[in-house]
Amino acid sequence: MSEKFKYNYLLVREYQHNQRVYYWVQRPLADYQHIEIQHTETGKYVYFYSRLHVNKLTLINPSFSNDFTDHEIIKDVSGKIAYRFGID
């Protein structure tokens, strides 16, 4: 049995000068883009969908074990997605 969950944001580190710390902040994706995390019995697979980039799902490697939360996965792949698809 497999479930899919959609997310419309990336997580980026933002520095707060007055507190001298970094925070993880949600940066919304455009309305034609989203991240899809597929939960299976063997692990979790991350796909990026963009109608602008050939209108297809792109598998983002690596796959993750079921021990990771979706939030941790998005934090890990946000930089890869931003670099690969030119998202600021």
C-alpha positions in Angstrom: 0.0 0.0 0.0 1.3 3.4 -1.0 0.3 6.9 0.0 1.3 10.2 -1.6 1.5 13.6 0.2 1.9 16.9 -1.6 3.8 19.9 -0.2 4.1 23.4 -1.8 7.1 24.8 0.0 10.9 24.4 0.4 12.7 24.9 3.7 15.5 27.4 3.7 17.8 28.6 6.5 17.4 32.2 7.4 19.7 34.1 9.7 18.2 36.3 12.4 20.9 39.0 13.1 19.4 40.3 16.3 19.3 36.8 17.8 22.4 35.5 16.0 20.8 32.2 15.1 19.5 30.4 12.0 15.9 29.3 11.6 14.3 27.0 9.1 11.7 29.0 7.2 9.1 27.8 4.7 9.5 29.3 1.2 6.4 28.8 -0.9 6.7 27.3 -4.3 5.0 28.7 -7.4 1.4 27.4 -8.0 2.7 25.2 -10.8 5.2 23.3 -8.6 5.0 20.9 -5.7 6.9 18.3 -3.8 5.4 14.8 -3.6 6.5 12.3 -1.0 5.4 8.7 -1.7 5.2 6.5 1.4 5.7 2.8 0.7 6.4 -0.3 2.8 10.1 -0.2 1.9 10.7 3.6 2.2 9.8 7.1 1.1 10.4 8.5 -2.3 10.6 12.2 -3.2 9.3 13.6 -6.5 9.3 17.2 -7.7 6.5 18.3 -10.1 6.7 21.4 -12.3 4.5 22.1 -15.2 7.2 24.6 -16.4 9.9 21.9 -16.5 8.5 19.4 -19.0 5.3 18.8 -17.1 6.4 15.6 -15.3 7.4 14.2 -12.0 11.1 14.0 -11.4 12.5 11.6 -8.8 14.8 13.3 -6.4 17.5 10.9 -5.1 18.1 9.4 -2.6 15.1 7.5 -1.2 14.6 7.7 2.6 13.7 5.1 5.2 10.4 5.3 6.9 12.1 6.5 10.1 12.4 10.0 8.6 9.6 12.5 8.9 8.4 14.4 5.8 9.7 17.7 7.4 13.2 16.2 7.7 13.0 14.9 4.1 11.9 18.3 2.8 14.7 20.0 4.7 17.3 17.6 3.2 16.1 17.9 -0.4 15.2 21.6 -0.5 18.7 22.7 -1.5 18.9 20.0 -4.3 15.6 21.1 -5.7 16.4 24.8 -5.6 19.7 24.2 -7.3 18.4 21.8 -10.0 15.3 23.8 -10.9 16.7 27.3 -10.4 14.4 28.3 -7.6 15.5 31.3 -5.5 
